[in-house]
Amino acid sequence: MDAAVDTMVRVALVSLTACFMLSGCAALPFFGAACPEITDTSAWINRMPGPGQPSGGKLHVVVRVADDQPWMLTPQSGQPEGLLVLELSKGGPSVPGTAAYQQSRKPLPQHIQVQCQGKLVATVDEITVAY
């Protein structure tokens, strides 16, 4: 009886391991959502004068994704000056299929990188300035 149970447990473990290896662990919700395909990125600094507008301008970053869920961009600390690294993750208040970020604190970056689950998925090297 013990040998039969031992064999069943081994078969179950091998089957589970094979399932996770073939699916890339996507079936496990606690490993996080898969990264969506990035379809467009844009960034601009709004330096138009107006009430409540910061004197140095406000940075806006928008990432469009091939997904119908809302996503959010979170800044990552410890980056060199002039580089803004944003982590793309599921959730947030954005419109489905987009992720957005705004920053008015200085210094404003010259380059932006977007990561998802620690992997670089997009770069923005051209930041438009609106006056």
N, CA, C and O atoms as a MOPAC input file, in Angstrom:
PM7 MOZYME 1SCF
protein

 N      0.82600 1    -1.19100 1     0.00000 1
 C      0.00000 1     0.00000 1     0.00000 1
 C      0.86700 1     1.25000 1     0.00000 1
 O      0.59100 1     2.18400 1    -0.75200 1
 N      1.92300 1     1.28900 1     0.83700 1
 C      2.80300 1     2.44100 1     0.88800 1
 C      3.50300 1     2.66700 1    -0.44500 1
 O      3.70200 1     3.81200 1    -0.85000 1
 N      3.87200 1     1.61000 1    -1.12000 1
 C      4.54600 1     1.73400 1    -2.41400 1
 C      3.59700 1     2.33000 1    -3.44800 1
 O      4.02800 1     3.12400 1    -4.28400 1
 N      2.32000 1     1.96800 1    -3.41400 1
 C      1.33700 1     2.50400 1    -4.36000 1
 C      1.11600 1     3.99800 1    -4.11500 1
 O      1.03700 1     4.77100 1    -5.07000 1
 N      1.01500 1     4.41300 1    -2.86200 1
 C      0.83700 1     5.82800 1    -2.52600 1
 C      2.08200 1     6.61700 1    -2.92800 1
 O      1.97600 1     7.70900 1    -3.48600 1
 N      3.24800 1     6.06600 1    -2.64700 1
 C      4.50400 1     6.71200 1    -3.01100 1
 C      4.58300 1     6.91300 1    -4.53100 1
 O      5.00800 1     7.97500 1    -4.98600 1
 N      4.19400 1     5.94400 1    -5.29400 1
 C      4.19800 1     6.04400 1    -6.75600 1
 C      3.21200 1     7.10300 1    -7.22700 1
 O      3.53400 1     7.87500 1    -8.13100 1
 N      2.02300 1     7.16000 1    -6.64100 1
 C      1.02300 1     8.15700 1    -7.02600 1
 C      1.52000 1     9.57400 1    -6.72500 1
 O      1.32000 1    10.48700 1    -7.52500 1
 N      2.16100 1     9.75100 1    -5.58300 1
 C      2.68600 1    11.06800 1    -5.21400 1
 C      3.77500 1    11.48400 1    -6.20000 1
 O      3.80300 1    12.63600 1    -6.63200 1
 N      4.66300 1    10.57700 1    -6.55900 1
 C      5.73100 1    10.89000 1    -7.50600 1
 C      5.16300 1    11.25700 1    -8.87700 1
 O      5.63000 1    12.20800 1    -9.50400 1
 N      4.17000 1    10.52100 1    -9.34200 1
 C      3.54600 1    10.80600 1   -10.63700 1
 C      2.87600 1    12.18600 1   -10.59200 1
 O      2.97900 1    12.95500 1   -11.54800 1
 N      2.20300 1    12.49600 1    -9.50600 1
 C      1.54300 1    13.79500 1    -9.37400 1
 C      2.56600 1    14.92400 1    -9.38000 1
 O      2.35200 1    15.94100 1   -10.04000 1
 N      3.66400 1    14.76900 1    -8.66200 1
 C      4.70200 1    15.79900 1    -8.62400 1
 C      5.34500 1    16.00100 1    -9.98800 1
 O      5.58400 1    17.13600 1   -10.39900 1
 N      5.62400 1    14.91500 1   -10.68800 1
 C      6.21000 1    15.02000 1   -12.02500 1
 C      5.23500 1    15.71300 1   -12.97500 1
 O      5.64100 1    16.55900 1   -13.77200 1
 N      3.95500 1    15.35900 1   -12.89400 1
 C      2.94100 1    15.98400 1   -13.75000 1
 C      2.81900 1    17.47600 1   -13.46100 1
 O      2.74700 1    18.28600 1   -14.38500 1
 N      2.79400 1    17.83800 1   -12.18500 1
 C      2.71000 1    19.24900 1   -11.80600 1
 C      3.92800 1    20.02700 1   -12.28900 1
 O      3.79300 1    21.13000 1   -12.81900 1
 N      5.10500 1    19.46200 1   -12.11100 1
 C      6.34000 1    20.11600 1   -12.55000 1
 C      6.32200 1    20.32300 1   -14.05400 1
 O      6.67400 1    21.40000 1   -14.53500 1
 N      5.91900 1    19.31100 1   -14.80000 1
 C      5.85400 1    19.42400 1   -16.26200 1
 C      4.84000 1    20.48000 1   -16.68500 1
 O      5.08800 1    21.24400 1   -17.61800 1
 N      3.71500 1    20.52500 1   -16.01000 1
 C      2.67900 1    21.52000 1   -16.33300 1
 C      3.20600 1    22.93200 1   -16.15400 1
 O      3.01100 1    23.77800 1   -17.02800 1
 N      3.87200 1    23.20300 1   -15.03700 1
 C      4.39500 1    24.54300 1   -14.76500 1
 C      5.52200 1    24.90300 1   -15.71400 1
 O      5.64400 1    26.06200 1   -16.11200 1
 N      6.34700 1    23.93600 1   -16.08200 1
 C      7.44000 1    24.21800 1   -17.00300 1
 C      6.90000 1    24.53400 1   -18.39400 1
 O      7.41800 1    25.42800 1   -19.06400 1
 N      5.89700 1    23.83600 1   -18.82900 1
 C      5.33700 1    24.06600 1   -20.16000 1
 C      4.52400 1    25.34900 1   -20.23800 1
 O      4.48500 1    25.99000 1   -21.28800 1
 N      3.87500 1    25.73400 1   -19.14800 1
 C      3.03500 1    26.93400 1   -19.17600 1
 C      3.79400 1    28.17700 1   -18.76500 1
 O      3.22600 1    29.26900 1   -18.79400 1
 N      5.04300 1    28.05900 1   -18.38700 1
 C      5.81200 1    29.21900 1   -17.94500 1
 C      5.28300 1    29.79700 1   -16.64800 1
 O      5.45800 1    30.98700 1   -16.38800 1
 N      4.65300 1    28.99800 1   -15.84600 1
 C      4.09500 1    29.40000 1   -14.55700 1
 C      2.97400 1    30.42400 1   -14.69700 1
 O      2.61300 1    31.06700 1   -13.71000 1
 N      2.42400 1    30.59200 1   -15.87000 1
 C      1.35900 1    31.57200 1   -16.07100 1
 C      0.07600 1    31.16700 1   -15.35700 1
 O     -0.78600 1    32.01100 1   -15.11100 1
 N     -0.06100 1    29.90200 1   -15.02600 1
 C     -1.28000 1    29.43900 1   -14.37700 1
 C     -1.32200 1    29.80900 1   -12.89600 1
 O     -2.35900 1    29.65400 1   -12.25100 1
 N     -0.21900 1    30.29100 1   -12.35800 1
 C     -0.18200 1    30.62500 1   -10.94800 1
 C     -0.43200 1    32.10500 1   -10.74500 1
 O      0.41900 1    32.91100 1   -11.12200 1
 N     -1.54900 1    32.50200 1   -10.17300 1
 C     -1.86900 1    33.91100 1   -10.03700 1
 C     -0.93100 1    34.65600 1    -9.10300 1
 O     -0.76800 1    35.86800 1    -9.24900 1
 N     -0.30600 1    33.97000 1    -8.14400 1
 C      0.55000 1    34.65500 1    -7.19600 1
 C      1.91800 1    34.97700 1    -7.76400 1
 O      2.72100 1    35.59300 1    -7.06300 1
 N      2.23100 1    34.59500 1    -8.99500 1
 C      3.49100 1    34.96400 1    -9.62600 1
 C      3.37500 1    36.25300 1   -10.41400 1
 O      4.35600 1    36.67400 1   -11.02700 1
 N      2.22600 1    36.89200 1   -10.42600 1
 C      2.05900 1    38.17400 1   -11.12500 1
 C      1.57600 1    37.97600 1   -12.54100 1
 O      1.66800 1    36.88900 1   -13.11000 1
 N      1.05700 1    39.06000 1   -13.09500 1
 C      0.52600 1    39.01900 1   -14.44400 1
 C      1.67300 1    39.04600 1   -15.44900 1
 O      2.73400 1    39.61400 1   -15.19100 1
 N      1.43600 1    38.42000 1   -16.59700 1
 C      2.41200 1    38.47300 1   -17.66800 1
 C      2.47700 1    39.89100 1   -18.20800 1
 O      1.49300 1    40.62900 1   -18.15700 1
 N      3.61900 1    40.26200 1   -18.71800 1
 C      3.79100 1    41.61100 1   -19.25400 1
 C      3.06500 1    41.73600 1   -20.58900 1
 O      3.15700 1    40.84800 1   -21.43600 1
 N      2.33800 1    42.84500 1   -20.77400 1
 C      1.63700 1    43.03100 1   -22.04200 1
 C      2.58600 1    43.55300 1   -23.11800 1
 O      3.66900 1    44.05400 1   -22.81800 1
 N      2.16400 1    43.42700 1   -24.36800 1
 C      2.92200 1    43.99900 1   -25.47500 1
 C      2.75000 1    45.51700 1   -25.44700 1
 O      1.63100 1    46.01000 1   -25.30800 1
 N      3.83900 1    46.25500 1   -25.57700 1
 C      3.80300 1    47.71500 1   -25.62500 1
 C      3.51100 1    48.11700 1   -27.06800 1
 O      4.23100 1    47.71300 1   -27.98200 1
 N      2.46200 1    48.90800 1   -27.27900 1
 C      2.11200 1    49.32500 1   -28.63500 1
 C      2.53100 1    50.76100 1   -28.93800 1
 O      2.71300 1    51.11100 1   -30.10400 1
 N      2.69100 1    51.60800 1   -27.90400 1
 C      3.08300 1    52.99300 1   -28.12600 1
 C      3.55600 1    53.60500 1   -26.80900 1
 O      3.06800 1    53.25500 1   -25.73400 1
 N      4.50500 1    54.51500 1   -26.91500 1
 C      4.96100 1    55.27300 1   -25.75500 1
 C      5.07600 1    56.73900 1   -26.14300 1
 O      5.40400 1    57.06400 1   -27.28400 1
 N      4.80600 1    57.61000 1   -25.19800 1
 C      4.99600 1    59.04000 1   -25.44200 1
 C      5.31200 1    59.72100 1   -24.12400 1
 O      4.89300 1    59.28400 1   -23.05200 1
 N      6.06600 1    60.81100 1   -24.23900 1
 C      6.41100 1    61.59900 1   -23.06000 1
 C      6.52300 1    63.05500 1   -23.47700 1
 O      7.03200 1    63.37200 1   -24.55200 1
 N      6.04000 1    63.92900 1   -22.61400 1
 C      6.15200 1    65.36300 1   -22.87800 1
 C      6.22900 1    66.11300 1   -21.56300 1
 O      5.77300 1    65.64500 1   -20.52000 1
 N      6.82500 1    67.29800 1   -21.65000 1
 C      6.90100 1    68.20000 1   -20.49900 1
 C      6.00400 1    69.38700 1   -20.80100 1
 O      6.20100 1    70.08200 1   -21.79800 1
 N      5.03400 1    69.61800 1   -19.95300 1
 C      4.10800 1    70.73700 1   -20.11000 1
 C      4.70800 1    71.93800 1   -19.38600 1
 O      4.73200 1    71.98400 1   -18.15700 1
 N      5.19000 1    72.90900 1   -20.16000 1
 C      5.75800 1    74.13500 1   -19.58300 1
 C      4.85800 1    75.33600 1   -19.86700 1
 O      5.29100 1    76.48400 1   -19.77400 1
 N      3.60800 1    75.06100 1   -20.21300 1
 C      2.67200 1    76.15000 1   -20.47000 1
 C      2.34900 1    76.84000 1   -19.14700 1
 O      2.07000 1    76.17300 1   -18.15000 1
 N      2.38600 1    78.18700 1   -19.13400 1
 C      2.08100 1    78.89000 1   -17.88600 1
 C      0.60300 1    78.76600 1   -17.54100 1
 O     -0.24600 1    78.61900 1   -18.42100 1
 N      0.31900 1    78.82500 1   -16.27600 1
 C     -1.06600 1    78.76100 1   -15.83300 1
 C     -1.14200 1    78.56800 1   -14.33400 1
 O     -0.14400 1    78.24800 1   -13.68800 1
 N     -2.33600 1    78.76400 1   -13.78000 1
 C     -2.50100 1    78.59100 1   -12.32800 1
 C     -2.22900 1    77.14600 1   -11.92300 1
 O     -2.70300 1    76.20100 1   -12.55300 1
 N     -1.45900 1    77.00800 1   -10.86200 1
 C     -1.16500 1    75.66800 1   -10.34000 1
 C     -0.12200 1    74.91800 1   -11.13400 1
 O      0.19300 1    73.77700 1   -10.79400 1
 N      0.42800 1    75.51500 1   -12.18300 1
 C      1.42700 1    74.84100 1   -13.01700 1
 C      2.80700 1    75.03200 1   -12.38900 1
 O      3.19100 1    76.16900 1   -12.11300 1
 N      3.56500 1    73.95900 1   -12.15500 1
 C      4.90600 1    74.10000 1   -11.59200 1
 C      5.80000 1    74.93300 1   -12.52000 1
 O      5.67000 1    74.85800 1   -13.74200 1
 N      6.69000 1    75.70900 1   -11.94600 1
 C      7.51700 1    76.62400 1   -12.74400 1
 C      8.42800 1    75.89600 1   -13.72600 1
 O      8.67800 1    76.41100 1   -14.81500 1
 N      8.92700 1    74.72400 1   -13.37800 1
 C      9.82700 1    73.98300 1   -14.27200 1
 C      9.11000 1    73.06700 1   -15.23700 1
 O      9.74700 1    72.42300 1   -16.07000 1
 N      7.79700 1    73.00000 1   -15.13700 1
 C      7.03000 1    72.11900 1   -16.01500 1
 C      6.67000 1    70.81500 1   -15.33200 1
 O      7.14200 1    70.50300 1   -14.23900 1
 N      5.82800 1    70.07100 1   -16.00500 1
 C      5.36300 1    68.78900 1   -15.48000 1
 C      5.54900 1    67.72000 1   -16.55100 1
 O      5.10600 1    67.88300 1   -17.68800 1
 N      6.20800 1    66.62600 1   -16.17500 1
 C      6.44900 1    65.50900 1   -17.08300 1
 C      5.21700 1    64.60900 1   -17.12800 1
 O      4.62900 1    64.29100 1   -16.09500 1
 N      4.83700 1    64.20500 1   -18.33800 1
 C      3.74400 1    63.25100 1   -18.54900 1
 C      4.29200 1    62.08600 1   -19.37500 1
 O      4.92100 1    62.30100 1   -20.41100 1
 N      4.05700 1    60.86400 1   -18.92300 1
 C      4.45600 1    59.66400 1   -19.65900 1
 C      3.22000 1    58.80500 1   -19.83300 1
 O      2.49500 1    58.54800 1   -18.87300 1
 N      2.97600 1    58.35500 1   -21.07600 1
 C      1.84500 1    57.46900 1   -21.36500 1
 C      2.37200 1    56.25700 1   -22.12900 1
 O      3.10600 1    56.39600 1   -23.10700 1
 N      1.99100 1    55.07800 1   -21.67200 1
 C      2.34800 1    53.82000 1   -22.33300 1
 C      1.05000 1    53.13500 1   -22.72200 1
 O      0.16600 1    52.94800 1   -21.88500 1
 N      0.93400 1    52.76300 1   -23.98400 1
 C     -0.23800 1    52.02100 1   -24.45700 1
 C      0.16500 1    50.55600 1   -24.62600 1
 O      1.24000 1    50.24200 1   -25.13700 1
 N     -0.72600 1    49.67300 1   -24.18300 1
 C     -0.43700 1    48.23900 1   -24.20900 1
 C     -1.55100 1    47.49000 1   -24.93400 1
 O     -2.68900 1    47.95400 1   -25.00500 1
 N     -1.20100 1    46.32100 1   -25.46900 1
 C     -2.16700 1    45.46400 1   -26.15200 1
 C     -2.85800 1    44.58800 1   -25.11300 1
 O     -2.65300 1    43.37500 1   -25.06100 1
 N     -3.68200 1    45.23200 1   -24.28600 1
 C     -4.36300 1    44.53400 1   -23.20100 1
 C     -5.56900 1    45.37500 1   -22.80700 1
 O     -5.54600 1    46.59600 1   -22.96400 1
 N     -6.60700 1    44.75100 1   -22.30600 1
 C     -7.80800 1    45.50800 1   -21.93800 1
 C     -7.90500 1    45.76300 1   -20.43600 1
 O     -8.98300 1    46.06400 1   -19.92100 1
 N     -6.78000 1    45.64400 1   -19.73700 1
 C     -6.73700 1    45.90000 1   -18.30000 1
 C     -6.02200 1    47.22900 1   -18.04000 1
 O     -5.20200 1    47.64700 1   -18.85700 1
 N     -6.31500 1    47.89900 1   -16.92300 1
 C     -5.53700 1    49.08600 1   -16.56400 1
 C     -4.16900 1    48.68000 1   -16.00400 1
 O     -4.03600 1    47.66200 1   -15.32500 1
 N     -3.17300 1    49.48700 1   -16.30000 1
 C     -1.81100 1    49.25100 1   -15.82900 1
 C     -1.31700 1    50.52400 1   -15.16400 1
 O     -1.89900 1    51.59100 1   -15.36200 1
 N     -0.25700 1    50.42900 1   -14.38300 1
 C      0.30300 1    51.61700 1   -13.74300 1
 C      1.81500 1    51.63400 1   -13.89700 1
 O      2.44800 1    50.59400 1   -14.08100 1
 N      2.38400 1    52.83800 1   -13.81700 1
 C      3.82100 1    53.04500 1   -13.89400 1
 C      4.30800 1    53.58100 1   -12.54800 1
 O      3.76900 1    54.56200 1   -12.03400 1
 N      5.31400 1    52.94400 1   -11.98800 1
 C      5.85900 1    53.33400 1   -10.69200 1
 C      7.34400 1    53.63100 1   -10.84800 1
 O      8.08300 1    52.80300 1   -11.38000 1
 N      7.79800 1    54.81000 1   -10.38700 1
 C      9.22500 1    55.13300 1   -10.52600 1
 C     10.09000 1    54.24600 1    -9.63700 1
 O      9.72100 1    53.91100 1    -8.51100 1
 N     11.24800 1    53.87600 1   -10.17200 1
 C     12.21200 1    53.06200 1    -9.43800 1
 C     13.33800 1    53.96100 1    -8.94300 1
 O     13.87000 1    54.76100 1    -9.71300 1
 N     13.70200 1    53.84500 1    -7.69400 1
 C     14.72400 1    54.71200 1    -7.10300 1
 C     16.12200 1    54.20500 1    -7.43300 1
 O     16.31000 1    53.08900 1    -7.91700 1
 N     17.09600 1    55.07000 1    -7.15000 1
 C     18.49000 1    54.68600 1    -7.30400 1
 C     19.01000 1    54.73200 1    -8.71900 1
 O     19.95600 1    54.01500 1    -9.04500 1
 N     18.41900 1    55.55900 1    -9.58000 1
 C     18.85100 1    55.65700 1   -10.97000 1
 C     19.77000 1    56.86600 1   -11.14200 1
 O     19.68500 1    57.81900 1   -10.36700 1
 N     20.64700 1    56.83900 1   -12.14800 1
 C     21.50200 1    57.99800 1   -12.38400 1
 C     20.67100 1    59.21600 1   -12.80000 1
 O     19.57500 1    59.07100 1   -13.34100 1
 N     21.20400 1    60.42100 1   -12.54200 1
 C     20.48800 1    61.64700 1   -12.90000 1
 C     20.26800 1    61.68800 1   -14.41100 1
 O     21.15300 1    61.33700 1   -15.19100 1
 N     19.08700 1    62.11800 1   -14.80300 1
 C     18.73800 1    62.19600 1   -16.22200 1
 C     18.01700 1    60.96800 1   -16.73300 1
 O     17.49900 1    60.98200 1   -17.84900 1
 N     17.96800 1    59.89400 1   -15.93800 1
 C     17.28900 1    58.65400 1   -16.33200 1
 C     16.14200 1    58.37800 1   -15.37600 1
 O     16.32400 1    58.36300 1   -14.15800 1
 N     14.97700 1    58.16400 1   -15.93000 1
 C     13.79900 1    57.76600 1   -15.14600 1
 C     13.44500 1    56.34300 1   -15.54200 1
 O     13.19300 1    56.06900 1   -16.71500 1
 N     13.42400 1    55.44200 1   -14.57900 1
 C     13.03500 1    54.05000 1   -14.81800 1
 C     11.67500 1    53.84000 1   -14.17400 1
 O     11.50200 1    54.05400 1   -12.97400 1
 N     10.70400 1    53.41600 1   -14.99200 1
 C      9.34000 1    53.17400 1   -14.52200 1
 C      9.02600 1    51.69400 1   -14.61600 1
 O      9.31700 1    51.05200 1   -15.62500 1
 N      8.43300 1    51.15400 1   -13.56100 1
 C      8.02000 1    49.75100 1   -13.53600 1
 C      6.55400 1    49.66000 1   -13.92900 1
 O      5.69800 1    50.29000 1   -13.30700 1
 N      6.26600 1    48.87500 1   -14.96000 1
 C      4.90000 1    48.65300 1   -15.43700 1
 C      4.30500 1    47.47600 1   -14.67800 1
 O      4.87700 1    46.38600 1   -14.66600 1
 N      3.15400 1    47.69700 1   -14.04500 1
 C      2.48800 1    46.61500 1   -13.31600 1
 C      0.97600 1    46.75900 1   -13.45800 1
 O      0.46200 1    47.83700 1   -13.75600 1
 N      0.29400 1    45.67000 1   -13.24400 1
 C     -1.15400 1    45.63000 1   -13.41100 1
 C     -1.84900 1    46.42200 1   -12.31500 1
 O     -1.42900 1    46.40900 1   -11.15800 1
 N     -2.93000 1    47.11900 1   -12.70100 1
 C     -3.72000 1    47.86500 1   -11.72800 1
 C     -3.59000 1    49.35100 1   -11.93100 1
 O     -3.03900 1    49.81300 1   -12.93000 1
 N     -4.09400 1    50.08400 1   -10.99000 1
 C     -3.99800 1    51.53500 1   -11.05800 1
 C     -5.23800 1    52.17700 1   -11.66000 1
 O     -6.15400 1    51.48900 1   -12.11100 1
 N     -5.25300 1    53.51500 1   -11.66000 1
 C     -6.43500 1    54.24900 1   -12.09800 1
 C     -6.47600 1    54.54600 1   -13.60200 1
 O     -7.37800 1    55.25300 1   -14.05300 1
 N     -5.54400 1    54.03700 1   -14.37600 1
 C     -5.48700 1    54.36300 1   -15.79700 1
 C     -6.65200 1    53.76500 1   -16.57600 1
 O     -7.32100 1    52.83500 1   -16.12500 1
 N     -6.86800 1    54.32300 1   -17.75000 1
 C     -7.85000 1    53.79400 1   -18.68900 1
 C     -7.36100 1    52.41800 1   -19.14200 1
 O     -6.16100 1    52.25000 1   -19.35900 1
 N     -8.24100 1    51.43300 1   -19.29200 1
 C     -7.79400 1    50.10700 1   -19.75000 1
 C     -6.96800 1    50.20800 1   -21.03200 1
 O     -7.32100 1    50.93200 1   -21.96200 1
 N     -5.86900 1    49.47000 1   -21.05800 1
 C     -4.97200 1    49.48200 1   -22.20800 1
 C     -3.90500 1    50.55600 1   -22.14300 1
 O     -3.12200 1    50.71000 1   -23.08000 1
 N     -3.86500 1    51.30600 1   -21.04100 1
 C     -2.85000 1    52.35700 1   -20.89300 1
 C     -2.25800 1    52.33000 1   -19.49500 1
 O     -2.79900 1    51.72400 1   -18.57000 1
 N     -1.12400 1    53.01100 1   -19.38000 1
 C     -0.50100 1    53.28500 1   -18.08800 1
 C      0.05200 1    54.69600 1   -18.18000 1
 O      0.58300 1    55.08100 1   -19.22200 1
 N     -0.06000 1    55.46800 1   -17.11900 1
 C      0.38500 1    56.86100 1   -17.14900 1
 C      1.16200 1    57.20300 1   -15.88900 1
 O      0.98800 1    56.58800 1   -14.83600 1
 N      2.03500 1    58.21600 1   -16.03200 1
 C      2.83700 1    58.69600 1   -14.91400 1
 C      3.03700 1    60.19400 1   -15.09600 1
 O      3.21300 1    60.66700 1   -16.21900 1
 N      3.01100 1    60.94600 1   -13.98800 1
 C      3.26700 1    62.38600 1   -14.00600 1
 C      4.27600 1    62.72300 1   -12.92200 1
 O      4.28000 1    62.13000 1   -11.84300 1
 N      5.14200 1    63.69900 1   -13.23700 1
 C      6.16200 1    64.12600 1   -12.27500 1
 C      6.40100 1    65.61100 1   -12.43500 1
 O      6.62900 1    66.09200 1   -13.54500 1
 N      6.35200 1    66.34900 1   -11.32200 1
 C      6.66600 1    67.76900 1   -11.37900 1
 C      7.93400 1    68.09800 1   -10.60400 1
 O      8.42600 1    69.22400 1   -10.68300 1
 N      8.46500 1    67.15300 1    -9.86800 1
 C      9.68800 1    67.42700 1    -9.11200 1
 C     10.88900 1    67.41400 1   -10.04900 1
 O     10.90300 1    66.72700 1   -11.07100 1
 N     11.88100 1    68.18400 1    -9.67200 1
 C     13.08400 1    68.27600 1   -10.48200 1
 C     14.14800 1    67.36000 1    -9.90300 1
 O     14.07000 1    67.02900 1    -8.72000 1
 N     15.12000 1    66.94100 1   -10.66500 1
 C     15.30400 1    67.24700 1   -12.07300 1
 C     14.41300 1    66.36400 1   -12.94600 1
 O     14.15800 1    65.20400 1   -12.62000 1
 N     13.94900 1    66.92300 1   -14.04600 1
 C     13.17600 1    66.14400 1   -15.00700 1
 C     14.14900 1    65.34100 1   -15.86200 1
 O     15.23500 1    65.82900 1   -16.17600 1
 N     13.78400 1    64.11800 1   -16.24400 1
 C     14.72600 1    63.24100 1   -16.95700 1
 C     14.89500 1    63.60800 1   -18.43000 1
 O     14.05200 1    64.28300 1   -19.02000 1
 N     16.00200 1    63.14800 1   -19.00800 1
 C     16.21900 1    63.24900 1   -20.45200 1
 C     15.89100 1    61.93300 1   -21.15200 1
 O     15.62100 1    61.91800 1   -22.35300 1
 N     15.91300 1    60.83100 1   -20.40600 1
 C     15.63900 1    59.50000 1   -20.96300 1
 C     14.72300 1    58.74300 1   -20.00300 1
 O     14.79800 1    58.90700 1   -18.78500 1
 N     13.85900 1    57.90900 1   -20.58300 1
 C     12.91900 1    57.11500 1   -19.77900 1
 C     13.01200 1    55.66100 1   -20.22300 1
 O     13.02100 1    55.36800 1   -21.41900 1
 N     13.08100 1    54.76100 1   -19.26200 1
 C     13.02400 1    53.33100 1   -19.52700 1
 C     11.80400 1    52.75400 1   -18.82300 1
 O     11.49000 1    53.12900 1   -17.69300 1
 N     11.12300 1    51.84100 1   -19.50000 1
 C      9.96700 1    51.15400 1   -18.90800 1
 C     10.33900 1    49.68800 1   -18.74500 1
 O     10.75900 1    49.02400 1   -19.69300 1
 N     10.17500 1    49.20100 1   -17.52100 1
 C     10.44700 1    47.80300 1   -17.21900 1
 C      9.15600 1    47.11400 1   -16.81400 1
 O      8.22900 1    47.74800 1   -16.31000 1
 N      9.11000 1    45.81800 1   -17.04100 1
 C      8.00100 1    44.99600 1   -16.56400 1
 C      8.61500 1    43.73300 1   -15.98400 1
 O      9.33600 1    43.01200 1   -16.67400 1
 N      8.33500 1    43.47200 1   -14.74300 1
 C      8.89900 1    42.33700 1   -14.01200 1
 C     10.42300 1    42.33800 1   -14.10500 1
 O     11.05400 1    41.28900 1   -14.22700 1
 N     11.00800 1    43.55800 1   -14.04300 1
 C     12.45300 1    43.70400 1   -14.03700 1
 C     13.12500 1    43.66000 1   -15.39600 1
 O     14.34400 1    43.81100 1   -15.48000 1
 N     12.35100 1    43.45500 1   -16.48200 1
 C     12.91600 1    43.39600 1   -17.82600 1
 C     12.59600 1    44.68100 1   -18.57300 1
 O     11.48800 1    45.20500 1   -18.46400 1
 N     13.55600 1    45.18900 1   -19.33000 1
 C     13.35200 1    46.38900 1   -20.13400 1
 C     12.39600 1    46.07600 1   -21.27500 1
 O     12.65400 1    45.17600 1   -22.07400 1
 N     11.27200 1    46.82900 1   -21.35800 1
 C     10.28300 1    46.57200 1   -22.40100 1
 C     10.09300 1    47.76200 1   -23.34500 1
 O      9.52200 1    47.60400 1   -24.42400 1
 N     10.56800 1    48.96000 1   -22.95100 1
 C     10.44200 1    50.13200 1   -23.82300 1
 C     11.38900 1    51.22700 1   -23.34600 1
 O     11.74000 1    51.29400 1   -22.16800 1
 N     11.79500 1    52.08300 1   -24.28100 1
 C     12.58600 1    53.25800 1   -23.94500 1
 C     11.97000 1    54.47100 1   -24.62600 1
 O     11.38400 1    54.36600 1   -25.70300 1
 N     12.11000 1    55.61800 1   -23.98300 1
 C     11.65900 1    56.89200 1   -24.56100 1
 C     12.86400 1    57.82000 1   -24.52000 1
 O     13.29300 1    58.25000 1   -23.45000 1
 N     13.40400 1    58.12400 1   -25.69400 1
 C     14.55900 1    59.00800 1   -25.77400 1
 C     14.18300 1    60.39700 1   -26.26100 1
 O     14.98600 1    61.32500 1   -26.16800 1
 N     12.97000 1    60.54900 1   -26.77800 1
 C     12.51800 1    61.84800 1   -27.25200 1
 C     11.35900 1    62.33600 1   -26.38100 1
 O     10.26100 1    61.78000 1   -26.41100 1
 N     11.62900 1    63.38000 1   -25.61300 1
 C     10.61400 1    63.95300 1   -24.73900 1
 C     10.25800 1    65.33100 1   -25.28800 1
 O     11.09600 1    66.23300 1   -25.29900 1
 N      9.03900 1    65.49200 1   -25.73700 1
 C      8.57200 1    66.74400 1   -26.31000 1
 C      8.35300 1    67.76700 1   -25.20800 1
 O      7.91000 1    67.42700 1   -24.11100 1
 N      8.66700 1    69.02200 1   -25.50600 1
 C      8.40800 1    70.12100 1   -24.55500 1
 C      7.33800 1    71.00900 1   -25.14200 1
 O      7.49900 1    71.53600 1   -26.24300 1
 N      6.24100 1    71.18300 1   -24.41500 1
 C      5.12700 1    72.03500 1   -24.85900 1
 C      5.16500 1    73.35800 1   -24.09900 1
 O      5.18300 1    73.38000 1   -22.86800 1
 N      5.17900 1    74.48100 1   -24.86300 1
 C      5.18300 1    75.81500 1   -24.24800 1
 C      3.85100 1    76.48200 1   -24.42300 1
 O      3.66100 1    77.61100 1   -23.97200 1

